[in-house]
């Protein structure tokens, strides 16, 4: 089949019925007019999610980035535009890793502004010639989007720069955020023009398009979608200051795979998801995943590489050889240290210059012998901070050269004019050491390029007078705060803010032995040459295919509005409990067993109080009055508390402390489900728990008759989780020879006698009812956490045994859409109370119409 968006597009193009056999394709552009789109503009659009296999068999990858990998210029004779591939673009280079059988389509903006009357023709040309789909943005909207929200808010924040004053990044501007959302929506429209949602993969790049996954997932619930962030992801303490923090997180979680350069960036993202969304991650067989409404969002950690073939082709150019010879003669007898950075506030150019000044002051013998060549590329942003960085750099260079320079020698050479690529390569070739002292950078591929260029080739070896058979050498001094640092284990890592330490590192790089430099170069070259951009792209695609492997095996539907939209994915047999369905079964049955977890049914989610809701207790009493019902409340609370809370419910059965104590009705005695000879193990476990309570602020110990519970609900979530894991291991060690079970739950670690679980209550109830000849023909079991899974397991297992009527209706139901042994779910506790009220009304109505003999004797036996 053909997707709706694809067929509509072809229909528009040909003016008739779409077919895939036609060769010529003309895709009209989506009209882009000045103005802002609402965040919830297409909430009412129908989601397209086909389950049928597509007739399009070739694998396609749609790569979406802020800019297309194209160079463009307008002909001087006004006869149109000329376009060519931008060989330096990462989006173009990664194509090498996708395989020849993968068709690649690019979606993005052009660097040049195209007049509206030429946009249709340009779009047609780019699609036919380059398979590129341009997104044309009005200048005002682009300014707010890119120079506004991206560069004034996201980029500084992701580089740990808080807007503490209007000069530092600027205050949050809601209109800029709306422009950001609008542009992402325009990009989504462009993707929808060409996507076949059943077959195509979509790979979105960088922070410019962080909400794009939501728009695509909203339209195509099963879209195969990956996202890679090329910038740092800040710590939760920084990120949480962003007013739209949750919107961005939830948008990213609409991807199937999210990629980061380093574990630090991924860890910060996972921590933000934990602290702000309450999500936890798991690592399974080497893969990290976040469970999000039944979908597993995979996390990919792999730094991007460089295009080695491109570098080697430039190294082979005659121009490169000539430039190397020129630079060799220019710096003959001198050791060249090289820096290549953009002229922006995060690249640390001034810090590097100060370190060079310190080196010359501390080691005066280097004056005349060592030269720092600093290539300053134009800044990608604009503003006063860029001018300040440039002014400071010029002033520092002038001061150093005046203090330590001499005729024919300048210790610092600052190059701020644009260089040809081969010229930059030539500087790499002749430099003995490369310095990267950025204070924060997402990746930075300069060290990788330097390593490949220092490997050189035979012609360059002859130019430099080197023996081709001798091992090559290189040295790197890199900042701890750049993404490539962890992968360069042979580099000298520095804190760029510590000027003395950077100066010492520069001196160490100069005096290191030739053999050591060779070993470090060999190690770096082996890594860089095997982890190139093709390897990175191929690895990402493989993980994306794995992450999307179960799309067709799950039922998917969308919920939420605006940027809060998300897709719920569940097993086909796991479905929402319909009130009509359960009421129909309730009305036609005579012996009903109802098991309810206390926390999931009678507590208000918005309240800190653990006392049961008065309205819920009233509804529960109404259910208990029906002679056809046997109602049991199961709780982890102690029996004394439960007795006080439910003294008004005379016919309610209660199981306390997760099933250890059972009481069939209010005036009956408490019984124990299993025999426990003693609780001496508490004397061992309690001191250990007290130790962790003293060291974990916000934690507490709950002492019960049959168990001990360490609760860290009010502690710092990350620290509490770490302490819980340590406590679990500690208790398992000291209680190894005791007849107890140590287990973790939702914000708790519990020690209880072996064999005690909520499943005991379900077994006890079903067995007793069978012994009295009253086989249940209706079973409802509701719970919301891990401990309730034991009840679900017993109930579902009983469907194949002698404890239920052969025609029994069984409803094992969890709260919330999550993995569970239950077959049904309800959204929340409010929905449970509404359902109970309907059931209670049904009982009351039935009692008025046709009174029946009481089966209440069964409760006394239970």
C-alpha positions in Angstrom: 0.0 0.0 0.0 1.0 3.6 -0.3 0.9 5.9 2.7 -1.7 8.6 2.9 0.9 11.4 2.7 2.8 9.8 -0.1 -0.3 9.1 -2.2 -1.8 12.6 -1.6 1.5 14.1 -2.8 1.6 12.0 -6.0 -2.1 12.8 -6.6 -1.3 16.5 -6.3 1.6 16.0 -8.6 -0.1 14.1 -11.4 -3.7 15.3 -10.9 -4.9 11.7 -10.9 -4.7 8.3 -9.2 -1.3 7.8 -7.7 0.9 5.0 -9.0 4.5 4.0 -8.0 5.4 3.0 -11.6 5.5 6.6 -12.9 9.1 7.8 -13.2 8.6 11.5 -13.0 7.8 12.9 -9.6 6.9 16.4 -8.9 6.4 17.3 -5.3 4.8 20.6 -4.5 6.2 22.5 -1.6 4.2 23.2 1.5 3.3 26.8 1.5 5.2 28.7 4.1 3.8 32.1 5.1 5.0 34.5 7.8 3.4 33.8 11.2 3.4 31.3 13.9 1.7 27.9 14.1 0.0 26.8 17.2 1.6 24.0 19.3 -1.7 22.1 19.1 -2.6 23.0 15.5 -3.0 19.5 14.2 -4.3 17.8 17.3 -7.4 16.9 15.3 -5.6 15.4 12.4 -6.0 11.6 12.0 -3.0 9.5 12.8 -1.8 7.3 10.0 -0.5 3.9 11.1 -0.8 1.1 8.6 -0.4 -2.5 9.7 -0.2 -3.8 6.1 3.2 -4.3 4.5 4.1 -1.7 2.0 4.6 -2.4 -1.7 7.7 -0.2 -1.7 10.5 -2.7 -1.0 13.7 -0.5 -1.2 14.9 0.6 2.1 15.0 4.4 2.5 16.5 6.7 5.0 15.1 10.3 5.4 17.8 12.4 7.0 16.5 15.6 8.5 18.9 18.4 9.6 18.7 22.1 10.0 20.7 22.6 6.8 20.8 20.6 3.6 24.3 19.3 2.7 24.3 21.6 -0.3 26.2 24.6 -1.5 24.2 27.2 -3.5 24.8 30.4 -5.4 22.9 32.4 -7.8 24.3 32.8 -11.3 25.5 36.3 -12.1 23.5 36.4 -15.3 20.3 35.8 -13.3 19.6 32.6 -15.1 18.9 30.6 -11.9 20.7 28.8 -9.2 23.7 26.5 -9.1 23.8 23.7 -6.5 26.5 21.3 -5.5 27.1 18.9 -2.7 28.8 20.2 0.4 31.5 17.7 0.9 32.2 19.0 4.4 28.7 18.3 5.6 28.3 15.5 8.1 24.9 14.6 6.8 26.4 13.9 3.4 29.4 12.0 4.7 27.3 9.6 6.9 25.7 8.3 3.7 28.8 6.1 3.2 27.8 4.0 6.2 24.2 3.3 5.1 25.0 1.0 2.2 24.5 1.3 -1.5 21.0 -0.3 -1.3 19.7 2.4 1.0 18.1 5.4 -0.8 18.8 8.6 1.1 16.5 11.7 1.0 17.5 14.9 2.8 15.2 17.4 4.4 16.4 20.8 5.6 17.0 24.4 4.9 19.2 26.1 2.3 21.9 28.4 3.6 20.8 31.0 1.0 17.5 32.7 0.9 15.4 31.9 -2.1 12.7 34.3 -3.3 9.2 33.0 -2.9 8.5 33.1 -6.7 11.5 30.7 -7.3 10.9 28.3 -4.5 8.8 25.8 -6.5 11.4 25.5 -9.3 14.3 25.2 -6.8 12.4 22.5 -4.8 11.8 20.5 -8.0 15.4 20.8 -9.1 16.7 19.7 -5.7 14.4 16.8 -5.5 15.1 15.5 -9.0 18.9 16.1 -8.9 19.9 15.7 -5.3 16.9 14.0 -3.6 16.7 16.9 -1.3 13.5 18.4 0.0 14.1 22.1 1.0 12.1 23.7 3.9 11.8 27.4 3.0 11.4 29.6 6.1 10.3 33.3 6.0 13.3 35.4 7.1 11.6 36.7 10.2 10.6 33.2 11.3 14.1 31.9 10.7 15.6 34.7 12.7 13.4 33.9 15.7 14.0 30.2 15.3 17.7 30.0 14.7 19.3 33.2 16.0 16.6 33.5 18.6 15.6 30.2 20.4 18.4 28.0 19.1 21.3 30.3 19.6 20.0 32.5 22.5 18.4 29.8 24.6 19.2 26.2 23.7 22.8 26.5 22.6 24.0 28.5 25.6 22.1 26.4 28.1 23.4 23.1 26.6 26.9 24.5 27.0 26.2 25.3 30.7 25.5 29.0 30.3 22.6 30.2 32.4 20.7 33.4 31.6 21.5 35.0 34.9 21.3 38.4 33.3 20.0 39.7 30.0 23.6 39.8 28.7 24.1 36.0 29.3 22.0 34.3 26.8 18.9 36.4 27.3 15.7 35.7 29.2 13.2 33.1 28.0 11.0 34.5 25.3 7.8 32.7 24.6 7.5 34.1 21.1 10.9 32.5 20.2 9.7 29.2 21.6 6.6 29.4 19.4 8.8 30.1 16.4 10.9 27.1 17.2 7.8 24.9 17.4 6.5 26.4 14.2 9.7 25.6 12.3 9.7 22.1 13.6 6.1 21.7 12.3 7.2 23.0 8.9 10.0 20.4 8.8 7.4 17.7 9.8 5.2 18.7 6.9 8.2 18.4 4.5 9.0 14.9 5.8 5.3 13.9 5.4 5.5 14.9 1.7 8.0 12.0 1.0 7.7 9.5 3.7 6.4 6.0 3.4 5.7 5.4 7.1 5.7 1.6 6.9 9.1 1.2 5.4 11.2 4.4 5.7 13.6 5.3 8.5 13.8 8.9 9.7 17.0 10.2 11.3 16.7 13.7 12.9 19.8 15.6 13.8 20.6 18.0 16.6 19.0 20.5 18.9 17.4 22.6 16.2 14.7 19.9 15.7 14.1 18.5 19.1 10.2 18.6 18.9 10.1 17.2 15.4 9.7 13.6 16.7 6.3 14.6 18.3 4.9 15.9 15.1 6.0 12.8 13.1 4.8 10.4 15.8 1.5 12.1 16.0 0.9 11.6 12.3 2.5 8.1 12.0 2.3 6.2 15.2 4.7 3.5 14.0 7.2 5.8 12.3 10.8 4.4 12.5 12.5 7.4 14.1 16.0 8.1 15.4 17.4 11.3 16.8 21.1 12.2 17.4 22.1 15.2 19.6 25.4 16.6 18.4 25.7 19.1 21.3 26.3 18.4 24.9 23.3 17.5 27.1 23.6 19.5 30.3 23.2 18.1 33.9 19.8 18.1 35.4 20.6 21.1 37.6 21.2 23.2 34.5 18.5 21.7 32.2 15.8 22.0 34.8 16.0 25.9 34.5 14.5 25.7 31.0 10.8 26.7 31.2 9.9 24.1 28.4 12.0 21.3 29.9 9.3 18.7 29.9 8.0 19.5 26.5 11.5 18.9 25.0 12.0 15.7 27.0 8.7 14.2 26.0 9.3 15.2 22.3 12.6 13.4 22.3 11.0 10.3 23.9 8.7 10.1 20.8 11.9 8.8 19.0 12.7 5.1 18.9 16.5 5.7 19.4 18.2 8.7 20.9 22.0 9.1 20.3 24.6 10.9 22.2 28.4 11.3 21.8 29.4 10.3 25.3 28.0 8.5 28.3 28.0 11.7 30.3 25.5 13.3 27.9 23.3 10.2 28.0 23.5 10.0 31.8 22.4 13.6 32.1 19.5 13.0 29.8 18.4 9.9 31.7 18.7 11.8 35.0 16.4 14.5 33.7 13.9 11.9 32.6 14.0 10.4 36.1 13.8 13.6 38.0 11.3 15.5 35.8 9.2 12.7 34.3 9.6 9.9 36.9 11.0 7.5 34.3 13.7 4.9 35.1 16.0 3.2 32.6 17.3 -0.4 32.4 20.4 -1.9 30.8 19.8 -5.2 29.2 22.4 -7.1 27.2 24.4 -4.0 26.7 21.6 -1.8 25.5 20.1 1.0 27.6 16.3 1.6 27.3 13.6 3.8 28.8 10.1 2.4 29.2 7.7 5.1 28.0 4.0 4.2 27.8 4.8 0.6 26.6 7.4 1.7 24.1 11.1 1.1 24.8 13.1 4.2 23.8 16.7 3.0 23.2 19.8 5.1 24.1 22.8 5.0 21.8 26.2 6.2 22.9 28.8 6.5 20.2 30.9 9.5 19.2 30.8 10.5 15.5 33.9 10.0 13.4 35.4 11.8 10.4 35.4 11.0 6.7 38.9 9.6 6.2 38.6 9.3 2.4 37.9 13.0 2.1 41.0 13.9 4.2 43.2 11.4 2.3 42.1 12.8 -1.1 43.0 16.4 0.1 46.3 15.1 1.4 47.1 13.8 -2.1 46.4 17.2 -3.8 49.5 19.0 -5.3 48.2 22.2 -3.6 48.6 20.5 -0.2 52.1 19.4 -1.0 53.1 22.9 -2.1 51.5 24.4 1.0 53.3 22.0 3.3 56.6 22.9 1.7 55.9 26.6 2.1 55.0 26.2 5.8 58.1 23.9 6.4 60.3 26.7 5.1 58.4 29.4 7.0 58.7 27.6 10.4 62.1 25.9 9.8 63.9 25.3 13.1 60.7 25.9 15.1 58.2 23.6 16.8 54.6 24.4 15.7 51.7 23.9 18.1 48.3 24.3 16.4 44.9 25.4 17.5 41.8 25.3 15.2 38.7 26.8 16.7 35.6 28.8 15.9 35.7 32.3 17.3 33.0 31.8 20.0 32.9 32.0 23.8 33.0 28.2 24.4 36.1 27.3 22.4 38.6 28.7 25.0 40.8 30.6 22.5 41.8 33.2 25.1 42.5 30.6 27.7 44.8 28.8 25.3 46.6 32.1 24.6 47.1 32.8 28.3 48.5 29.3 28.7 51.0 30.0 25.9 52.0 33.2 27.6 52.5 31.3 30.8 54.6 28.7 29.0 56.9 31.4 27.6 57.2 33.0 31.0 58.1 29.8 32.8 60.3 28.3 30.1 62.1 31.2 28.5 64.2 28.8 26.4 61.1 28.2 24.3 61.1 31.8 23.0 62.2 31.6 19.4 61.8 27.9 19.3 58.0 27.3 19.8 55.2 28.9 17.8 51.5 28.7 18.5 49.4 28.9 15.3 45.8 29.7 16.1 43.4 29.3 13.2 40.1 31.2 14.2 37.2 30.1 12.0 34.2 32.5 11.8 31.7 32.1 14.6 28.4 30.4 13.7 26.5 32.7 16.0 26.5 36.5 16.3 26.2 39.1 19.0 28.3 41.1 21.5 29.9 38.1 23.1 31.5 37.1 19.7 33.0 40.6 19.4 34.3 40.4 23.0 36.0 37.1 22.3 37.6 38.5 19.1 38.8 41.7 20.8 40.3 39.7 23.8 42.1 37.3 21.5 43.6 40.2 19.4 44.7 42.0 22.6 46.3 38.9 24.1 48.1 38.0 20.9 49.5 41.5 20.6 50.7 41.5 24.2 52.4 38.1 23.9 54.1 39.0 20.6 55.3 42.4 22.0 56.7 40.7 25.1 58.4 37.6 23.6 58.7 38.3 19.9 61.8 39.3 18.0 62.6 40.2 14.4 61.5 37.3 12.2 59.7 35.5 15.1 56.2 35.9 16.5 55.4 33.4 19.2 51.7 33.5 18.3 50.3 33.5 14.8 46.6 34.3 14.7 44.9 33.5 11.4 41.4 34.9 11.2 40.9 34.9 7.5 39.1 32.0 5.8 41.4 29.2 4.7 41.0 26.7 2.0 40.6 23.1 3.3 43.9 22.0 1.9 45.6 25.0 3.7 44.2 23.9 7.0 45.3 20.3 6.2 48.8 21.6 5.6 49.0 23.1 9.1 47.9 19.8 10.6 50.7 18.1 8.7 53.5 20.3 10.0 52.2 20.7 13.6 54.0 18.7 16.3 51.1 19.2 18.8 47.4 20.0 18.5 45.7 22.0 21.3 42.0 21.9 21.9 41.0 23.8 25.0 37.3 24.4 24.6 35.5 25.0 27.8 32.5 23.0 26.5 32.0 21.3 23.1 29.6 18.6 22.0 32.2 16.6 20.1 35.0 18.5 18.2 36.6 16.5 15.4 39.7 18.6 15.1 41.9 16.1 17.0 40.6 13.2 14.7 41.5 15.2 11.6 44.9 16.0 13.0 45.7 12.4 13.7 44.9 11.3 10.1 46.9 14.2 8.6 49.9 13.4 10.8 49.9 9.9 9.3 50.4 11.6 6.0 51.5 9.8 2.8 54.7 9.1 0.9 54.7 12.4 -1.1 54.3 14.5 2.1 57.0 12.4 3.8 59.4 13.3 1.0 58.4 17.0 1.3 59.1 16.9 5.0 62.3 14.9 4.6 60.9 12.0 6.7 61.6 8.3 6.3 58.3 6.6 5.1 59.2 3.4 7.0 59.5 5.1 10.4 56.4 5.3 12.7 54.6 8.6 12.6 54.2 10.7 15.8 51.8 13.3 17.1 50.7 14.8 20.4 47.3 16.0 21.6 46.4 18.3 24.5 42.6 18.3 24.8 40.1 19.7 27.2 38.2 17.4 29.6 35.0 19.1 28.5 34.8 18.0 24.9 33.0 15.0 23.5 36.1 13.4 21.8 38.2 13.4 25.0 37.1 10.0 26.3 38.0 8.3 23.0 41.5 9.8 23.0 43.1 7.9 25.8 46.7 8.9 24.7 46.0 12.6 24.8 47.0 14.9 27.7 43.7 15.9 29.2 43.5 19.3 30.9 41.1 21.6 32.6 41.2 24.6 30.3 40.3 26.9 33.2 43.5 26.0 34.9 46.1 28.1 33.0 49.1 26.7 34.8 48.0 23.1 34.2 47.5 23.8 30.4 50.9 25.4 30.3 52.5 22.4 32.0 50.7 20.1 29.5 52.0 22.1 26.6 55.5 21.8 28.0 55.1 18.0 28.6 54.0 17.6 25.0 57.1 19.4 23.8 59.6 17.4 25.9 58.0 13.9 25.5 60.3 11.3 23.9 59.9 10.5 20.3 59.1 6.8 21.1 56.2 7.9 23.4 54.8 10.2 20.8 54.9 7.4 18.3 53.1 5.0 20.6 50.4 7.6 21.3 49.9 8.4 17.7 49.6 4.7 16.8 47.0 4.2 19.4 45.0 7.2 18.3 45.3 6.4 14.6 44.1 2.9 15.1 40.9 4.2 16.8 40.2 7.1 14.5 40.7 5.0 11.3 38.4 2.2 12.5 35.7 4.5 14.0 35.0 6.8 11.0 31.8 8.5 10.1 30.7 5.5 8.1 31.1 3.2 11.1 29.1 5.6 13.2 26.3 5.8 10.7 26.2 2.1 10.1 26.1 1.4 13.8 23.3 3.9 14.4 21.2 2.4 11.6 21.7 -1.1 13.0 20.5 0.0 16.4 17.6 1.9 14.9 16.5 -1.2 13.0 16.7 -3.2 16.3 14.8 -0.6 18.2 12.0 -0.6 15.7 11.8 -4.4 15.3 8.7 -4.9 17.4 6.6 -2.0 15.9 4.2 -4.3 14.1 3.9 -6.7 17.0 2.2 -4.1 19.2 -1.0 -2.2 19.2 -0.4 1.5 19.1 -2.6 4.5 19.7 -1.9 8.2 20.5 -2.9 10.1 23.6 -2.4 13.6 24.8 -2.5 17.1 23.2 0.1 19.4 21.7 3.6 18.6 22.7 2.3 16.3 25.4 1.3 13.8 22.7 2.7 10.3 23.1 2.0 6.9 21.7 1.0 4.0 23.8 2.2 0.6 22.6 1.0 -2.6 24.1 0.8 -6.3 23.6 -2.2 -7.1 21.3 -3.8 -9.1 24.2 -3.4 -6.3 26.7 -6.3 -3.9 26.4 -8.2 -1.3 28.3 -10.9 -2.5 30.6 -14.3 -1.5 29.2 -16.9 -0.4 31.8 -19.6 -1.8 29.6 -17.9 -5.1 29.3 -17.3 -5.6 33.0 -20.8 -4.4 33.9 -22.4 -6.9 31.5 -20.3 -9.7 33.1 -21.1 -8.5 36.6 -24.9 -8.5 36.0 -25.0 -12.1 34.6 -22.9 -13.7 37.4 -23.8 -15.0 40.8 -20.6 -15.7 42.7 -18.1 -12.9 42.5 -14.6 -12.6 44.0 -13.2 -9.1 44.1 -9.6 -8.5 45.1 -8.4 -4.9 45.5 -5.0 -3.4 46.2 -5.5 -0.6 48.7 -3.0 1.9 47.3 -4.4 1.6 43.7 -8.1 2.0 44.6 -8.7 4.1 47.7 -5.9 6.7 47.8 -6.1 10.1 46.1 -3.1 10.6 43.8 -3.0 14.4 44.5 -2.9 13.9 48.3 -0.1 13.2 50.7 -2.5 11.6 53.1 -2.6 7.7 53.2 -6.0 7.7 54.8 -8.6 6.2 52.5 -10.9 8.4 50.5 -14.3 8.7 52.3 -16.2 8.5 49.0 -14.3 5.3 48.0 -15.0 3.7 51.4 -18.7 4.3 50.8 -18.6 2.7 47.3 -16.7 -0.2 48.8 -19.4 -0.7 51.4 -22.1 -0.8 48.8 -20.2 -3.6 46.9 -19.8 -5.5 50.2 -23.6 -5.4 50.8 -24.3 -7.4 47.7 -24.7 -11.0 48.8 -23.2 -12.2 45.6 -19.9 -10.5 46.3 -16.9 -11.5 48.3 -14.7 -8.4 48.5 -11.1 -8.5 49.9 -8.8 -5.5 50.3 -5.1 -6.3 50.1 -2.6 -3.9 51.6 1.0 -3.6 52.8 -0.2 -1.7 55.8 -0.2 -3.2 59.3 -3.4 -4.8 60.6 -3.9 -2.2 63.4 -4.0 0.7 60.9 -6.4 -1.1 58.6 -8.7 -2.1 61.4 -9.0 1.6 62.4 -9.6 2.8 58.9 -12.2 0.2 57.9 -14.1 -0.3 61.1 -17.3 0.9 59.3 -16.9 -1.9 56.6 -18.4 -4.8 58.5 -18.5 -7.2 55.6 -15.1 -6.3 54.0 -12.4 -8.9 54.0 -8.9 -7.5 54.7 -5.4 -8.9 54.1 -2.7 -6.9 55.9 1.1 -6.8 55.4 0.9 -8.2 51.9 -1.1 -11.2 52.9 0.6 -12.4 56.1 -2.5 -11.5 58.1 -6.1 -12.2 56.8 -9.5 -11.4 58.3 -12.7 -12.3 56.4 -14.9 -9.7 58.1 -14.8 -7.1 60.8 -15.9 -9.2 63.7 -13.7 -12.2 62.8 -10.2 -12.9 64.2 -7.0 -12.3 62.3 -5.3 -15.3 60.9 -1.9 -15.9 59.4 -1.4 -17.4 56.0 1.9 -19.2 56.8 3.6 -20.2 60.0 6.7 -18.2 61.0 8.6 -19.7 64.0 10.4 -16.5 65.0 11.4 -13.0 63.9 14.9 -13.0 65.2 16.2 -11.9 61.8 14.8 -8.4 62.6 17.6 -7.9 65.1 20.1 -8.3 62.2 18.2 -6.3 59.6 17.1 -3.3 61.6 20.6 -2.0 62.6 21.6 -2.2 58.9 18.5 -0.2 57.8 19.2 2.4 60.5 22.7 2.9 59.2 21.3 3.7 55.7 18.6 5.8 57.2 21.1 8.0 58.9 23.1 8.5 55.8 20.1 9.0 53.4 18.1 12.2 54.1 14.4 11.6 53.4 14.4 7.9 54.1 12.7 6.1 57.0 12.0 2.6 58.4 8.6 1.1 58.7 8.5 -1.6 61.3 5.7 -4.1 60.9 4.8 -7.3 62.7 6.0 -9.5 59.9 8.4 -7.3 58.0 10.8 -4.3 57.9 10.5 -1.8 55.1 13.1 0.9 54.2 11.3 3.7 52.4 13.2 6.4 50.4 10.2 8.1 48.7 11.2 11.5 50.1 14.9 11.2 49.4 16.8 12.5 46.4 15.7 10.0 43.7 19.2 9.3 42.3 20.9 9.0 45.7 18.0 7.0 47.1 18.1 4.6 44.2 21.9 4.0 44.7 21.5 3.6 48.4 18.6 1.1 47.9 20.8 -1.0 45.7 23.6 -1.0 48.3 21.1 -1.8 51.1 19.6 -4.7 49.1 23.1 -6.2 48.6 24.0 -5.6 52.2 20.8 -7.2 53.6 21.1 -10.2 51.2 24.6 -10.8 52.5 23.9 -10.6 56.3 20.5 -12.5 56.0 21.8 -15.2 53.7 21.1 -17.9 56.2 17.7 -16.6 57.4 14.3 -17.7 56.2 13.5 -14.3 54.7 13.1 -12.6 51.3 14.8 -9.3 50.6 13.3 -7.4 47.7 13.1 -4.0 46.2 9.9 -2.2 45.2 8.7 1.3 44.3 10.9 3.5 46.5 11.3 0.7 49.1 13.5 -2.2 50.2 11.6 -4.8 52.1 12.5 -7.8 54.3 9.8 -10.3 54.9 9.3 -14.1 55.7 9.8 -16.4 52.7 6.5 -17.3 51.0 4.6 -14.1 52.0 3.0 -12.4 49.0 -0.3 -11.1 47.9 -0.8 -14.2 45.8 -1.5 -16.1 49.1 -4.7 -14.0 49.5 -6.0 -14.9 46.1 -5.2 -18.6 46.6 -6.9 -18.6 50.0 -10.0 -17.0 48.7 -10.4 -19.3 45.7 -9.7 -22.5 47.6 -12.1 -21.6 50.4 -14.9 -20.7 47.9 -14.4 -24.0 46.1 -14.5 -26.0 49.4 -18.0 -24.4 50.0 -19.2 -25.4 46.5 -19.4 -21.8 45.3 -17.1 -21.7 42.3 -16.5 -18.0 41.3 -17.9 -17.1 37.9 -16.7 -13.6 38.2 -13.2 -12.5 39.4 -12.0 -8.9 39.5 -8.4 -8.3 40.7 -7.0 -4.7 40.6 -3.4 -3.6 41.6 -0.8 -1.1 40.5 2.6 -2.2 41.5 5.1 -5.1 41.4 3.7 -6.8 44.5 0.3 -7.1 42.9 1.7 -9.2 40.0 1.6 -12.3 42.4 -2.2 -11.9 42.6 -2.5 -11.6 38.8 -0.4 -14.7 38.3 -2.6 -16.8 40.7 -5.8 -15.5 39.1 -4.7 -16.1 35.5 -3.3 -19.6 36.4 -6.6 -20.5 38.1 -8.5 -20.1 34.7 -7.0 -23.5 33.7 -7.7 -25.1 37.1 -10.6 -26.4 39.2 -11.0 -23.3 41.3 -13.1 -21.3 38.9 -16.3 -21.9 37.0 -15.7 -23.1 33.4 -17.5 -20.0 32.1 -16.0 -17.6 34.6 -15.2 -14.0 33.6 -11.8 -13.1 34.8 -10.5 -9.5 35.0 -6.9 -9.1 36.1 -6.4 -5.4 35.8 -3.4 -3.1 36.5 -3.4 0.7 36.8 -1.7 2.5 34.0 -0.3 1.2 30.7 2.7 -0.8 31.5 4.1 -4.3 31.2 2.1 -6.6 33.5 0.8 -10.2 33.9 -2.6 -8.6 33.9 -4.7 -8.7 30.7 -6.4 -5.4 31.3 -5.6 -1.9 32.4 -7.4 1.3 33.6 -5.9 4.7 33.2 -6.0 5.9 36.9 -7.6 5.6 40.3 -10.4 8.0 39.3 -11.4 5.6 36.6 -11.5 2.8 39.1 -13.8 4.6 41.4 -16.1 5.4 38.6 -16.2 1.8 37.6 -16.9 0.7 41.2 -19.7 3.2 41.4 -21.3 1.7 38.3 -20.9 -1.8 39.7 -22.4 -0.8 43.0 -25.3 0.9 41.2 -25.9 -2.4 39.3 -26.0 -4.3 42.6 -28.5 -1.9 44.1 -30.7 -2.0 41.0 -30.6 -5.8 40.9 -31.6 -6.1 44.6 -34.6 -3.9 44.1 -35.8 -5.9 41.0 -35.2 -9.5 42.2 -34.1 -10.1 45.8 -32.1 -13.3 46.1 -31.2 -15.7 49.0 -28.0 -14.6 50.7 -24.7 -16.3 50.0 -23.1 -14.3 52.7 -22.2 -17.4 54.7 -19.3 -17.9 52.4 -17.6 -14.8 53.7 -17.7 -16.1 57.3 -15.8 -19.2 56.1 -13.3 -17.2 54.2 
